[in-house]
Amino acid sequence: MNKTYSLLKTFKTFGLALILGASLTACGMGSIKWKEEVQLNDGKIIVVERDAIYVSGGAEWASNSSGSKINEYRIRFEYPAGSGKLVEWRTTKKDLQTYPEVPLVLEIEAGKPVVYSLIAISLACEVYSKYVYKNGVWVEEPLPEQFEQHATNLLFASQRNLPKLLKLAEKKKRNDDIGHGRELYQVGPNLKVCG
């Protein structure tokens, strides 16, 4: 009798975990994965792998019917080109509401991969960050108050119903359709964007 009870309890626990996992996925938990074309400054087009990792919650419960929020972004790409080695960048900063910085630009500068991101530092201001891949690790390099402007080349808008490979034209359309301010369409020339 104890074995039967124990077995039933195990099945019940496993079933509850399975149902909970399924409901969390239905509520938007988990991740969205996609590949996208990225055009570098030199005109070369590379393909990167992207992940948007979601967790439960969100400060906007009234307008967020999924019950989830973005927790982390990841970008993977081959570097050096043709080496077969993947480099991964992950968000490291969170804003005041615990949303992650948004990667906007992936570039190769002076032979090194660079990622530029944007994060809110107050309700009215956002700031750009720069990360450089050096000796196998990502290092944040402080940006001056004014620096060279870079056009956004990563998807920052709708990640729903993505094709297996997001082409440049479709990415531009998705980014344009979202209707955000200029701070997402370009990085710089000012370190902070307020207002």
PyMOL commands that set and color helices and strands:
alter all, ss='L'
color gray80, all
select helices_A, chain A and resi 2-26+168-177+182-185
alter helices_A, ss='H'
color red, helices_A
select strands_A, chain A and resi 30-39+45-56+68-78+86-90+102-109+112-120+125-134+137-141+150-151+165-166+186-187+192-194
alter strands_A, ss='S'
color yellow, strands_A
deselect
rebuild
show_as cartoon
